Amino acid sequence: MPHEPLMQADVLLEGFLALDTPEGFRAELIEGEIVVTPPPDGDHEDCIGLIMKQVIRLARTDMDFSGNKGLKPASGGRCPKNHVIPDGTFAPTELRLYRGAEPWMPCEGVALVVEVTSTKPRADRTDKRRCYARGPIPLHLLVDREQSSVTLFSDPEGDDYRQHCTIPFGKRLALPAPFAFDLETGKLI
C-alpha cells in the first residue's frame, strides 16, 4: 500500500513533539521555527507573579491561572501547526479549562495570555502575538522589559490584533471585561 508523502510541516511537527528538552527549558513551534528558551530569570518570574496576583484578587470574573500551558492556536501563517507556551494563561474558573486538558490544548475559552520579554524578544513581541490573534485569544498582555512598557492587545482578527494600548511602567492599564480592573504596573520596574 503506498504511503502518503509527508509535508514539511508534518515532519517539523513530528520532530518538535519528539524533542527531549533539558529540565527547565521549554520548546515551542512558532511560525515554522522550533524555539528553545532557557529557564527564566527571577525578574521575569516576579513580573508574572505580580500580574497573576492582581488578576486573581481584582478581576470581576473569577479566573484560573496556568504558567507555561501549551496551546495550539488555529492554523495560519507560515506554519499551520504552531505550538506556543505563554508565560501565563488565564481562563474563567467556571470553564475549568485546564481540568483534563492535554499538554497542548486548543485556545477556546482562554481569556488572556501574558508574555514577559526574555532571551527571544522578537518571538514575544511579534511571532507569538500573531499566533495568539489566530487563537483567537481575546486579550494578549505583553510586558516588554527592554522598552519598560506594557501593551494590551485586543480585538483579534486574522493574524493580528486590531487594537493595542501601550503604557510605560508605573502607569495603570485598564483591563476590559471579563477582568474589568486597572492593572498596576509600578512594581514591574
Disulfide bonds with the S-S distance in Angstrom:
none
